[in-house]
Amino acid sequence: MKKNYGLFAKNLDDSSNVLEYKALLQTEWGNNVYYSIEHLEHFAQKQDSLRYFMLEKDGMPIILMPFVLRKIMIKDKEHPYYDVISPYGYSGPLFNENVSEDDLIEFWEYVDEWYKKNDIISEFVRFSLNENFKQYSGVTIKSLSNVRGHLLENFDDQWTAFLPKVRNNYRKAVNYDLSFKVFHKDEITKDVIKIFNDIYVDTMSRNNADSIYFFSNSYFENLILSNLNNFSIAITYFENIPISVELIINYKDTIFAFLGGTNAEYFSYRPNDFLRVEIIKWAINNQKKYYVLGGGMKDGDGLYKSKKSLFPKNEDVIFYTGRKIVNQEVYNELSMSSNPEYTDIAEEDLNSYFFPFYRLNR
């Protein structure tokens, strides 16, 4: 490791570190909301510690990566070890286009050295869609195909590019006289956030979604109102009744479909197709270049296909996750104490299991 680099691991329980982190995120990385404090805090449990790595080169910060440090408990027994996980969403290291491959190699070497010194047994990373998995020192796994639509310069061309079912569903929606509004930046109020959240929660409950997909109204208020310039809320109405919603993250030339939902009573009105098409129209008018819709629960499912129908000709981007075992011996011991069947699993089959294995079924 070279002398002109320095890695700092800082605790976000410290108010001065929080201020430094926020300033770096704002000035160096355009306040990417997936990395915002308000988002990160939601994914650190009481017994966890929220931290971030910062790599400096010649005294200048060049890489930033938040992470959650977790104590390891197995069958109510606390072990003197920890593991690291990235928060939900697009994460991993933040760096700019001037960072070299050598810089990234140095970053992960420093991180791994810190892990060894601090009894970190494993690491799980959810990477972003900008290939920030490059030079990762663990194992990268292709997890999901994500739809990233390239927005054309005029809506007429975009309309032609949709699959026919999108155009047909949109026409049906228009016949019901649906209306659309985007609440952008300071147009967003607590009342608008509640409209979004009520429909979103109802949608997640109806779909029996995992607990990770449920958020409190206070989470949304804290996140959105603290980062107003990076959010929009799109709503479809029928006779002034909100029936379909999407929370949009704005980041540079890209909009992200963060979370959304639809009132089931109005499915036949095709409000979600109407909403997405209108969002695309709005994004084109605001000179956006990409619309990231994410993927399905698994590749090729109905959710994925509905998103893909908007951008059938655009190549998907792959959402990668990263797995790293820092101390194989201890990892094996923990996994066996958690589930004795661990010893019967062939090494080449372990990638299909939950990682880290010792947290399986917890």
C-alpha positions as CSV (number, residue, x, y, z in Angstrom):
1,M,0.0,0.0,0.0
2,K,1.4,3.4,-1.0
3,K,2.2,6.2,1.3
4,N,0.2,8.9,-0.6
5,Y,-3.1,7.1,0.3
6,G,-4.9,7.1,3.6
7,L,-8.1,5.3,4.7
8,F,-10.3,6.7,7.4
9,A,-13.1,4.7,9.0
10,K,-15.4,7.1,10.7
11,N,-18.5,6.6,13.0
12,L,-21.7,8.4,12.0
13,D,-22.8,8.6,15.6
14,D,-20.4,11.5,15.8
15,S,-22.0,14.8,14.8
16,S,-18.8,16.3,13.3
17,N,-18.4,13.2,11.2
18,V,-22.0,13.5,10.0
19,L,-21.3,17.1,9.0
20,E,-18.2,16.1,7.1
21,Y,-20.0,13.2,5.4
22,K,-22.9,15.4,4.3
23,A,-20.6,18.0,3.0
24,L,-18.6,15.5,1.0
25,L,-21.7,13.9,-0.4
26,Q,-23.1,17.3,-1.5
27,T,-19.9,18.8,-3.0
28,E,-18.3,15.8,-4.5
29,W,-21.2,13.5,-5.4
30,G,-24.2,15.7,-6.1
31,N,-26.0,14.5,-2.9
32,N,-26.8,11.0,-4.2
33,V,-29.8,10.2,-2.0
34,Y,-29.1,6.5,-1.8
35,Y,-26.1,7.6,0.3
36,S,-27.9,10.2,2.4
37,I,-27.7,10.0,6.2
38,E,-31.5,10.0,6.4
39,H,-31.6,6.9,4.2
40,L,-28.7,5.1,5.9
41,E,-30.0,5.6,9.4
42,H,-33.1,3.6,8.6
43,F,-31.1,0.4,7.9
44,A,-28.9,0.4,11.1
45,Q,-30.6,-1.5,13.9
46,K,-30.0,-0.4,17.5
47,Q,-27.2,-2.8,18.1
48,D,-25.5,-1.8,14.8
49,S,-23.0,0.9,14.0
50,L,-23.3,3.2,11.0
51,R,-19.9,4.2,9.6
52,Y,-18.2,5.2,6.4
53,F,-14.8,4.7,4.8
54,M,-13.1,7.7,3.1
55,L,-10.0,7.2,1.0
56,E,-7.7,10.2,0.6
57,K,-5.1,10.5,-2.0
58,D,-2.5,13.2,-1.5
59,G,-4.8,14.6,1.2
60,M,-7.9,14.8,-1.1
61,P,-10.9,12.6,-0.6
62,I,-11.5,10.4,-3.7
63,I,-13.7,7.5,-2.5
64,L,-16.5,7.4,0.0
65,M,-18.4,4.3,1.2
66,P,-21.0,4.0,4.0
67,F,-21.5,0.7,5.7
68,V,-23.4,-0.9,8.6
69,L,-21.2,-2.7,11.2
70,R,-23.2,-5.5,12.8
71,K,-22.4,-7.6,15.9
72,I,-22.8,-11.3,15.4
73,M,-25.3,-13.1,17.5
74,I,-26.1,-16.8,17.0
75,K,-28.8,-18.5,19.0
76,D,-28.8,-15.7,21.5
77,K,-25.1,-16.0,22.0
78,E,-23.0,-12.9,21.3
79,H,-19.7,-13.6,19.5
80,P,-16.6,-11.3,19.6
81,Y,-16.9,-10.7,15.9
82,Y,-18.7,-8.4,13.4
83,D,-19.8,-8.3,9.8
84,V,-20.4,-5.5,7.4
85,I,-23.3,-4.9,5.1
86,S,-24.3,-2.0,2.8
87,P,-27.7,-0.4,3.2
88,Y,-30.7,-1.3,1.0
89,G,-30.6,0.2,-2.5
90,Y,-27.8,1.1,-4.8
91,S,-24.7,1.4,-2.7
92,G,-21.0,0.5,-2.7
93,P,-18.1,2.9,-3.1
94,L,-18.7,6.4,-4.5
95,F,-16.0,7.8,-6.7
96,N,-15.6,10.2,-9.6
97,E,-14.5,9.5,-13.2
98,N,-10.9,10.5,-12.4
99,V,-10.4,7.6,-10.0
100,S,-8.0,5.0,-11.5
101,E,-8.0,1.3,-11.3
102,D,-5.0,1.5,-9.0
103,D,-6.9,3.8,-6.7
104,L,-9.7,1.2,-6.4
105,I,-7.3,-1.6,-5.8
106,E,-5.7,0.4,-3.0
107,F,-9.1,1.2,-1.5
108,W,-10.1,-2.4,-1.2
109,E,-6.7,-3.4,0.1
110,Y,-7.0,-0.8,2.9
111,V,-10.5,-1.8,3.6
112,D,-9.6,-5.5,3.9
113,E,-6.7,-4.7,6.2
114,W,-9.1,-2.7,8.4
115,Y,-11.5,-5.6,8.5
116,K,-8.8,-8.0,9.6
117,K,-7.7,-5.6,12.4
118,N,-11.3,-5.1,13.6
119,D,-12.5,-8.7,13.7
120,I,-14.8,-8.4,10.7
121,I,-15.7,-11.8,9.4
122,S,-17.6,-11.1,6.2
123,E,-18.9,-8.3,4.0
124,F,-22.0,-8.1,1.8
125,V,-22.3,-5.2,-0.7
126,R,-25.1,-4.0,-2.9
127,F,-23.4,-2.2,-5.7
128,S,-24.8,0.6,-7.8
129,L,-25.5,0.5,-11.6
130,N,-22.4,2.5,-12.5
131,E,-19.9,-0.5,-12.4
132,N,-18.6,0.5,-9.0
133,F,-17.9,-3.2,-8.4
134,K,-14.7,-2.9,-10.5
135,Q,-11.6,-4.1,-8.7
136,Y,-13.7,-5.5,-5.8
137,S,-11.6,-7.8,-3.7
138,G,-14.4,-10.2,-3.0
139,V,-16.8,-12.2,-5.2
140,T,-19.2,-10.3,-7.4
141,I,-22.5,-12.0,-8.2
142,K,-25.0,-11.0,-10.9
143,S,-28.2,-10.5,-8.9
144,L,-30.9,-8.9,-11.1
145,S,-31.4,-7.4,-14.5
146,N,-32.4,-3.7,-14.0
147,V,-34.4,-1.7,-16.6
148,R,-32.6,1.6,-17.4
149,G,-34.5,3.4,-20.1
150,H,-32.7,5.8,-22.4
151,L,-35.0,8.8,-22.9
152,L,-35.2,10.1,-26.4
153,E,-35.2,13.8,-27.3
154,N,-38.9,14.0,-28.2
155,F,-41.9,12.1,-26.8
156,D,-43.3,11.0,-30.2
157,D,-40.3,8.8,-30.8
158,Q,-40.5,7.5,-27.3
159,W,-44.2,6.6,-27.8
160,T,-43.3,4.6,-30.9
161,A,-40.7,2.7,-28.9
162,F,-43.1,1.4,-26.3
163,L,-44.5,-2.1,-26.7
164,P,-48.1,-2.0,-28.1
165,K,-49.7,-3.0,-24.8
166,V,-48.2,0.1,-23.1
167,R,-49.9,2.3,-25.8
168,N,-53.1,0.4,-25.5
169,N,-53.2,0.6,-21.7
170,Y,-52.4,4.3,-21.8
171,R,-55.3,4.9,-24.2
172,K,-57.6,3.0,-21.9
173,A,-56.5,5.2,-19.0
174,V,-57.1,8.4,-21.0
175,N,-60.7,7.2,-21.7
176,Y,-61.2,7.2,-17.9
177,D,-60.2,10.9,-17.9
178,L,-57.3,10.3,-15.5
179,S,-55.1,13.2,-14.6
180,F,-51.4,13.5,-13.6
181,K,-49.3,15.8,-11.5
182,V,-45.6,15.8,-10.4
183,F,-44.8,17.5,-7.1
184,H,-41.3,18.6,-7.6
185,K,-38.8,19.9,-5.0
186,D,-40.4,22.5,-2.7
187,E,-43.9,21.6,-4.0
188,I,-43.6,18.5,-1.9
189,T,-45.4,18.9,1.5
190,K,-46.1,16.5,4.4
191,D,-49.7,16.0,3.0
192,V,-48.3,14.9,-0.4
193,I,-45.9,12.5,1.3
194,K,-48.8,11.0,3.2
195,I,-50.8,10.5,0.0
196,F,-47.8,8.6,-1.4
197,N,-47.1,6.6,1.7
198,D,-50.7,5.5,2.2
199,I,-50.9,4.0,-1.3
200,Y,-47.4,2.6,-1.1
201,V,-48.0,0.8,2.3
202,D,-51.4,-0.6,1.0
203,T,-49.6,-2.0,-2.0
204,M,-46.8,-3.6,0.0
205,S,-49.4,-5.1,2.4
206,R,-51.5,-6.5,-0.5
207,N,-48.3,-8.1,-2.0
208,N,-47.2,-9.6,1.3
209,A,-43.9,-7.8,0.9
210,D,-40.9,-8.5,3.1
211,S,-40.4,-6.2,6.1
212,I,-37.5,-4.4,4.4
213,Y,-39.9,-2.8,2.0
214,F,-42.0,-1.1,4.8
215,F,-41.0,2.4,5.9
216,S,-42.6,4.7,8.4
217,N,-44.1,8.0,7.4
218,S,-41.5,9.8,9.5
219,Y,-38.8,8.0,7.5
220,F,-40.2,9.5,4.3
221,E,-40.7,12.9,5.8
222,N,-37.2,13.0,7.1
223,L,-35.6,11.7,3.9
224,I,-37.6,13.8,1.4
225,L,-37.8,17.1,3.3
226,S,-34.1,17.0,4.1
227,N,-33.2,16.4,0.4
228,L,-36.0,18.2,-1.4
229,N,-33.9,19.1,-4.5
230,N,-33.4,15.4,-5.2
231,F,-37.1,14.2,-5.0
232,S,-40.3,14.3,-7.0
233,I,-43.6,12.6,-6.2
234,A,-45.8,11.7,-9.2
235,I,-49.5,11.0,-8.7
236,T,-52.3,9.8,-11.0
237,Y,-55.8,10.9,-10.1
238,F,-59.3,9.8,-10.9
239,E,-61.8,12.4,-10.2
240,N,-59.3,14.0,-7.7
241,I,-58.8,10.7,-6.0
242,P,-55.0,9.7,-5.9
243,I,-54.9,6.1,-7.3
244,S,-51.3,5.6,-8.3
245,V,-48.0,7.0,-7.0
246,E,-44.3,7.0,-7.6
247,L,-41.5,8.5,-5.5
248,I,-38.8,9.6,-7.8
249,I,-35.1,10.3,-7.0
250,N,-33.4,12.9,-9.2
251,Y,-29.7,12.5,-9.6
252,K,-27.9,14.5,-12.4
253,D,-29.3,13.4,-15.7
254,T,-31.1,10.3,-14.3
255,I,-34.4,9.7,-12.5
256,F,-34.9,6.6,-10.4
257,A,-38.2,5.0,-9.7
258,F,-37.5,4.6,-6.0
259,L,-40.9,3.3,-4.7
260,G,-44.5,3.2,-5.8
261,G,-47.9,1.8,-5.6
262,T,-51.4,1.6,-7.0
263,N,-54.9,1.4,-5.4
264,A,-56.2,-2.0,-6.4
265,E,-59.8,-0.8,-6.8
266,Y,-58.7,1.1,-9.9
267,F,-56.5,-1.5,-11.6
268,S,-58.8,-1.7,-14.6
269,Y,-58.2,2.0,-15.3
270,R,-54.6,1.2,-16.0
271,P,-53.3,4.1,-13.8
272,N,-49.8,2.7,-13.4
273,D,-49.2,2.6,-17.2
274,F,-50.6,6.1,-17.4
275,L,-48.4,7.3,-14.5
276,R,-45.2,5.9,-16.1
277,V,-45.8,7.3,-19.5
278,E,-46.6,10.7,-18.1
279,I,-43.4,10.5,-16.0
280,I,-41.4,9.8,-19.1
281,K,-43.1,12.8,-20.8
282,W,-42.2,15.0,-17.9
283,A,-38.6,13.7,-17.7
284,I,-38.1,14.4,-21.4
285,N,-39.4,17.9,-20.9
286,N,-36.9,18.4,-18.1
287,Q,-33.9,17.2,-20.2
288,K,-33.4,13.9,-18.3
289,K,-31.5,11.2,-20.2
290,Y,-32.3,8.0,-18.2
291,Y,-35.2,6.5,-16.3
292,V,-34.1,3.7,-14.0
293,L,-37.0,1.4,-13.2
294,G,-35.1,-1.4,-11.4
295,G,-36.0,-5.0,-11.9
296,G,-38.4,-7.6,-10.7
297,M,-38.3,-9.8,-7.6
298,K,-36.5,-12.2,-9.9
299,D,-35.4,-12.0,-13.5
300,G,-38.2,-12.3,-16.1
301,D,-41.1,-12.1,-13.7
302,G,-44.3,-10.1,-14.3
303,L,-42.9,-7.0,-12.5
304,Y,-39.8,-7.0,-14.7
305,K,-41.8,-7.5,-17.9
306,S,-44.1,-4.6,-17.1
307,K,-41.1,-2.3,-16.7
308,K,-39.3,-3.7,-19.7
309,S,-42.4,-3.0,-21.9
310,L,-41.6,0.7,-21.6
311,F,-38.0,0.3,-22.9
312,P,-38.0,-3.0,-24.9
313,K,-35.0,-2.0,-27.1
314,N,-32.7,-0.7,-24.3
315,E,-30.1,-3.0,-22.9
316,D,-30.6,-3.9,-19.2
317,V,-27.9,-3.1,-16.6
318,I,-27.0,-5.7,-14.1
319,F,-27.4,-5.2,-10.4
320,Y,-24.4,-6.8,-8.8
321,T,-23.9,-7.8,-5.2
322,G,-20.5,-8.6,-3.5
323,R,-19.6,-11.2,-1.0
324,K,-16.4,-11.4,0.9
325,I,-15.2,-13.8,3.6
326,V,-12.5,-12.1,5.5
327,N,-11.7,-14.9,8.0
328,Q,-12.7,-18.3,6.5
329,E,-11.9,-20.3,9.6
330,V,-14.2,-18.2,11.9
331,Y,-16.8,-18.0,9.1
332,N,-16.9,-21.8,9.0
333,E,-17.2,-22.1,12.8
334,L,-20.0,-19.6,13.0
335,S,-21.9,-21.2,10.1
336,M,-21.6,-24.7,11.6
337,S,-22.8,-23.4,15.0
338,S,-25.8,-21.7,13.3
339,N,-26.7,-24.8,11.1
340,P,-24.8,-28.1,11.2
341,E,-25.9,-28.8,7.7
342,Y,-23.4,-26.2,6.5
343,T,-20.7,-29.0,6.4
344,D,-22.8,-31.0,3.9
345,I,-23.0,-28.2,1.3
346,A,-20.6,-28.4,-1.6
347,E,-18.5,-25.2,-1.9
348,E,-19.7,-24.5,-5.5
349,D,-23.3,-24.5,-4.2
350,L,-22.8,-22.0,-1.4
351,N,-23.5,-19.0,-3.8
352,S,-27.1,-20.0,-4.0
353,Y,-27.5,-19.7,-0.2
354,F,-28.2,-16.6,1.9
355,F,-25.0,-14.7,2.7
356,P,-23.5,-14.7,5.3
357,F,-24.6,-18.3,5.9
358,Y,-24.6,-18.0,9.7
359,R,-27.5,-15.4,9.4
360,L,-29.6,-17.8,7.4
361,N,-33.2,-18.2,8.8
362,R,-32.6,-15.5,11.4
